[in-house]
Amino acid sequence: MRRALLAVLTAVLLAGCSAGEDRVDVNDGGEFRFVEATPSGEVIPPDRRATAPEFAGTLLGGGEFTSDELAGDVAVLNFWGSWCGPCRVETPAFQEVYAEVRDDGVQFLGLNVKETSDQFALAFVERFGIEFPSLYDPRGEVALAFRDYPANAIPSTIVLDREGRVAAVYTGEISQEDLRRVIDRVLGEV
């Protein structure tokens, strides 16, 4: 009887862990949604683009960063967390693309959200050999600045054009091919 009850309780607990969307609460009462690897992306026509919000923060490993440092370049902003499964797949692919385009007027910036410790984020960056900088944003303040875009879904990627306007938004994991395609498109704009 005791074994049967234990088996039923285990089944109920396992079902509860795998049902529904995973969510991570944010300190200000909002939440981040975990997104499966089924991206939906949108490239915004140049005449409909809005200027990205200004933001600032502390980089993983120290140092300050402001969005002004992205001025004049195409920028790829990737919202990630070490706790995010698709981020483990996507981030090494981002590093490969970054290595290819970093000398072409393209900057990458990771935005690490909702980590309980920067040590988890630093270990993630080291494990995957990530060379581009990441802001440590445990409260999701930068994501909240982009509230008009779905940056509260993790992973999310926002591409800014050279004028600092939001040119593309991807919710979920983005493939290397899609990332290259949107970067090439935005770089080719006059």
Stockholm file with secondary structure:
# STOCKHOLM 1.0

chainA/1-190         MRRALLAVLTAVLLAGCSAGEDRVDVNDGGEFRFVEATPSGEVIPPDRRATAPEFAGTLLGGGEFTSDELAGDVAVLNFWGSWCGPCRVETPAFQEVYAEVRDDGVQFLGLNVKETSDQFALAFVERFGIEFPSLYDPRGEVALAFRDYPANAIPSTIVLDREGRVAAVYTGEISQEDLRRVIDRVLGEV
#=GR chainA/1-190 SS CHHHHHHHHHHHHHHHHHSSCCEEECTTSCEEEECCSCCEEEECCGGGCCBCCCCEEEBTTSCEEEGGGGTTSEEEEEEECTTCHHHHHHHHHHHHHHHHHTTTTEEEEEEEESCSCHHHHHHHHHHTTCCSCEEEETTCHHHHHTTTTTTTEESEEEEECTTSBEEEEEESCCCHHHHHHHHHHHHTCC
#=GC SS_cons         CHHHHHHHHHHHHHHHHHSSCCEEECTTSCEEEECCSCCEEEECCGGGCCBCCCCEEEBTTSCEEEGGGGTTSEEEEEEECTTCHHHHHHHHHHHHHHHHHTTTTEEEEEEEESCSCHHHHHHHHHHTTCCSCEEEETTCHHHHHTTTTTTTEESEEEEECTTSBEEEEEESCCCHHHHHHHHHHHHTCC
//
